[in-house]
């Protein structure tokens, strides 16, 4: 009887893991699909739609938001839901600061087509970046990754030389995220999108700016703290006090931070002789008898 119960429990556990392996995309990705004749429209924004054809059944769709005489261009890699139909409204946060914005939909999102895999999405984003840097010097390219897009953005920055990498609400790895919700399952074995941000960030050689809400319940703020320790000399964290995962843009402080980040110039190396960088506090030993009364 006991043996039968154990076999049943093990069988159920195996079935759950197999189901999780094949159905995980439904939990990780929440795409909004758009008809091929859909027209993107954004108030007070000049935008132009583009398509990148990778194969007969693979198309990456994107929108270029442009302004006169831009300071550079932001490649915006969005989160795991909807399409650039809705995400496009956030382009204004960068165009107002003098930057063009390029947003793309991952495979299966919006008008983009193709079967998804981590490898293929990373390859797609590299192809988009290659086109971008063929038209704009990399020193004017900023890679911005939000939530799900933060992993792809980090991988892209680790393989190229952009001006800056900005991560909004990033995760340490998707495997670690999964373990929070399914601690009883071998996430490292069944996850087909491990997205190891922590591995890729160590190879990034440009300034890294991390923006995270301190009250984020989906991706904890501590994930950004952990990431910042991997490449500390290039990383700076911007904490939006009280912000959650999906409402950062509703905090004025977030927009102030973007202004500071986007308008920042390359920092000069600190001269130890001109600062207190190398100062040390000397320990003072109490002389014998100091505590005695006179």
N, C-alpha and C positions, 0 to 999 in steps of 0.2 A: 504493500500500500504506500509506504513512504517513498519507495523507489519510483513508483508511478507518479506520485505528486512531484517529485524532483524532476523527472523527465518532462512532465507537462510544463512546469515552470521554466525549465531551460528552453523548451520548444517555443514557448510564448516569447521569451526574451530574444531568441534568435529571430523570430518573425518580426518583432518590433524593430530590431536593428536593421533587418533587410528592408523593411518598409521605409524606415527613416533614410536609408541610403538612396533609395530610388525616388522618394517623395520630397526630399529636403528642399528642392528648388521652389516648391509651392510655399514653403515657410520663409525662405531667404529672399525671394524676389516677389514683388507685388506690382507687376507691370501693367501699364495702361496702354492698350494698343490703339493706334490711330489709322484711319483709312488712308490710302495712298494719295487721295486728292485733298486731304486736310490742309487748310491754309493757316499758318502760324501768324497770329496778330498780337502785338504788344503795344499798348498805348505809349506814345511819346518815345518809342524806341525804333531805331532804324535796324532792321534785321533782314538777313538773307539766308535762305535754306540751302543746304548742301548735302550731297550724298557721296559716300565712299563705297564703291562696289569692289568687294574682295573676292567674290565668287559668284557663280550663277544664282545661288540662293542666299547669298550673304550681302547685306547692305547695312551700312552704318549711316544713320541720318543725324544731321546736326544743324544748328542755327548759329550764324555769326552776327553778333550785335556790334555795330560799329559806330564810332564817333569821329569827328574831324580831328586830325593830328593827335592820335592816341600816344600815350607815354609807353604803352606796351600792350600785351594781350594776356588775358587770363583764360586758361584751359580749365573749365569747371566740370569736375566729375561728380555727378549727383549721387543721391542716396538710392535705396533699393525699391522705391515705390514710384508710381505714376509715370509720367513722361516729361519731356522738356516743354510740352504744352503748358504745364503748370510751373515747372521749375524755372522757365524762362523769365518769369517776373523778377527773379532775384538778380538778374543781370544788371539792373539799375544800381545795385549797391557798388558796382565796380565802374560802370560807365560814368557815374557822377564824379568819380575820382580820377577820370581821364584815361580809362583803360577799355580796350575792346574786350569782348567776351566770346568765347566759343564754347557751346554746350552740345554734348552728344548724348544720344540714347544708346544704352547697351543693347546687345542682341535680344530681340523679343520685346523691347520697349518701344512705344511710339510707332514710328515707321521703320525702325531698324528690324532686320530679319536675320535669322541664323540660329543654329543650336548653340546654347550657352555652355561654356566650360571656363574655368579660371584661366587656363592657358590661352584660350581663344580671345577672351575679353582683354587680357593683358596685351596680346598681340594686336588686337584692334586699336587699343589706345596708343600703342607705339606707332602704328601706321598713321593715325591722326596727328600725332606729335611730329612725325617725320614731314608730313605735308606742311604743318605749321612752321617748323623751323626752316623749311626751304623758302619761306616767304618772309620770315621775321627772324632776326638774329636771336639766338637763345638767351642772350643777356636781357632781353625784353619780354621773356616768357615767364609767366607765373603759373604754377600748377596748384589748383585748389581742389581738395578732395573733401567731400562731406559724408560723414557716417560710412555707409558701405563703400562709397567712392574714395575714402581716405586710404584704404589699402592699395587700390589700383594706382592712386596718385603717388603714393610712396614708392611703389615699384617703378613707376615711370621716372620719378626723380632720381632714383638710384642708378638708372641706366643712361641718364642724360645729364645735361648741365644747364638747367633752367636758372633764372634769376633767383627764384625763391619757391619754397614748398609751404603751402598753408594747409593745415589739417583742421577741420571742424568736427568736433565730437568723434575723434578716432578711436578705434578699438586696438587692443594689443595684438590680438589675432582672433579670427573667427572661431577657431577651435576653443580658445579660452572663453569666448562669449558663450559658445554652445554648452560648455561644462557648467555654466551658471544655471542653465535651464534644464539640462538633462545630465545631471551628475552621475547617474547610474548607468550611462551608456558610454562606450568607448569612442568619444567624439573624434579623437585623433585618427581612428581607423575608418570611420564611416563618413566623415565629412569630405565632400568633394570640392568644397571651396574653403580651404583652411585659411587662406589670406593672411600670411605671416608677416604682418606689418613690422613686428619687432625685429625680424631678420633683415628686411630690406632697408629700414631706416638707418642702420649702421653704415650703409654704403652711400648715403646721401651726402653730397659735398657742398650744397648750397645752404643758405640760412633756412631754418625750419621754424615756422610759427604755428603754435597749437592753440586753438580757441576751444574752450569747453565750459559748459554750464556746470556749476557746482551741485545742482540738484538733478542732474541727469540720472534717471532711473533705468533707462534702456542700456546705455553704455556708461558705466560709472566714471566719474571724474578721475578716479585713481588710475584708470587705464592710461590717461594722458601723462600722469605723473611717472608711471612706469616707463613709458616711451621716451620721456624727456631725459631719463638717466642713461639711455643707450648711446646717444650722440649729444651729450650735454653742451659741448663747446659751441654748437651751431643751433641749439634749440632754446626757444623761449616760450613759456606758457602764458596765455592770456585767460584769466579766469573771469567768467561772467557770473557774478554772485546771484544765486537764486534761480538761474535759468535752467530749464530742462533740456530735453533732447530736440524737441520740435518747435521751440519758441524763442530761440536765440535772437532771431531777427526782430523780435518785438521789444528787445532791450536796447535803449539808446546807447548803453555802454558798448555793446557789440559793434555798433557802427562807428563809434569813436575809436575802437581798437582797430577796425579795418582801415580807418583813415591813417592811423599811426603806422600800421604795417605797410600799407601800399605806398605811403609817401616817405618811408624811411630810406635813408641812403646807406651805402655799405659802411659798416662800422670800422673805424681805424683800430689798430691793435693798441691795447692799453700799455702805456709806459709805466712800469713799476716805480721808476724814480720820481714820477710826478703824481703818484697816488699813494694811498695807504695799503695797496695790494699786498705788500710783503711785510707789513708791520706785524710784530708779534708782541703779545703782552708778557711782560716780565713778571715772574712770580716773585713775590716778596716774602721772605721768611721773617717771622716775628722774632725780634731780638729777645734773648733770654731776659726775663724780668719785666717785659712789656706790660704784663697783666698785673704786676705787683703794685700795690698802692704806695705812694711816697709819703 
